[in-house]
Amino acid sequence: MNFNGMPKIKKIASIVVKAFRIFLVSAGILMIIFLVLAFTSAPFWMRYNLGKSKAWVPDSTQTLLLMGGGGYPSESILMRLHYTVKLAKEFPGSSVVIAIPGDTLNSSSTTCKVKQALIERGVDSVNIILEPVGLNTRHQALMAWDLYRQGKFEQPLVLITSPEHLYRAVLTFRKAGFDDVTGQPASEAMLETDLRFDDNLLGGNTGVVDVGGSVPLRYRFWNYLEYEVIVAREYLAIAYYKLKGWI
């Protein structure tokens, strides 16, 4: 048996083990940071700032563009649909572009369902324009620019999308050629009811810790953890778009 290569194999194995240990330690530190931040308001403000930095609805708005965000129905699509209808009523006669990839000839596709939902909520079908080709934000911006150059709609253009996505979306559309584009973040509203409850009134095992009076622990902590993941993903997407020259 040839043992000449054993030192080299051991060296490689040692490097792999050290790299794995560094990875585990780094992941552990990152997880601790995420958990600590979830007890603060930082995740909320990071998401809020992404949604507000480019948010503006001009009085002269001519076109609303609803950006895709999952199938229909889904939380993101329904939120964007809500704000699109709201703005369409504020600006009657404005064009409404649906930028959702899908088969426009298939009535069960998300594209067609969203169009039908807009019509049912009072948006005139004559004002609705479909952009069913774009597969990501960059692609949608380029396809929308083509429609604009064909005279399908006018600026100012307002993008309706999720709060964390708005900053990147507006910059991407500006890079594609639009010079009068802003956005409306499709932000969810907070429940106004006080959700604290008296655990003693509900019965059950009294030996379990009472969390009835701790709304932050029951809800806010978990929501902020979700925000952290969403914001971290968006920051990576922004960095990627920047490197690609798309923003």
Secondary structure, DSSP 8 states (H G I E B T S, - for coil): ---TTHHHHHHHHHHHHHHHHHHHHHHHHHHHHHHHHTTSSHHHHHHHHHHHTTB---TT--EEEEE--SSSS-HHHHHHHHHHHHHHHHSTT-EEEEE--S-TT-TTSHHHHHHHHHHHTT--GGGEEE-----SHHHHHHHHHHHHHTTS--SSEEEEE-HHHHHHHHHHHHHHT-SSEEEEE-------S-----GGGT-S-TTS---TT-HIIIIIHHHHHHHHHHHHHHHHHHHHHHHHT--
